[in-house]
Amino acid sequence: METFRIEVGHVHGVKPGNIVGAIANEAELESRYIGRIDIRDDFSLIDLPEGMPREVMEHLKRVRVAGQPLRISRPGEDGGPRRAPGMGGPRPPHRGGPRKPR
């Protein structure tokens, strides 16, 4: 599976069923091949089969869910962030300085 970002989230009133239905219908992909869906405020993360054909990706960019275009992308595509917020990576330094040993 590969994680993709779509530009619809809680503020758009989207539900997991809306996302699954749109992608399953438009990509002609059985819903059992759609993995984890993490709906955030203004975007969502979704796991889809690795190696989605370019034609399918281009088509899904124009599909609308909850009145919003999906604009599906891989994290790091088109100059965007290399990873989605909250999806791993180094932690920022502790604001209070080094912790005291216990």
Secondary structure as UniProt FT lines:
FT   STRAND          2..6
FT   HELIX           10..12
FT   HELIX           16..26
FT   TURN            27..28
FT   HELIX           31..33
FT   STRAND          37..39
FT   STRAND          44..48
FT   TURN            50..51
FT   HELIX           54..62
FT   STRAND          64..65
FT   TURN            66..67
FT   STRAND          68..69
FT   TURN            75..76
FT   HELIX           77..79
FT   TURN            85..86
FT   TURN            95..96
//
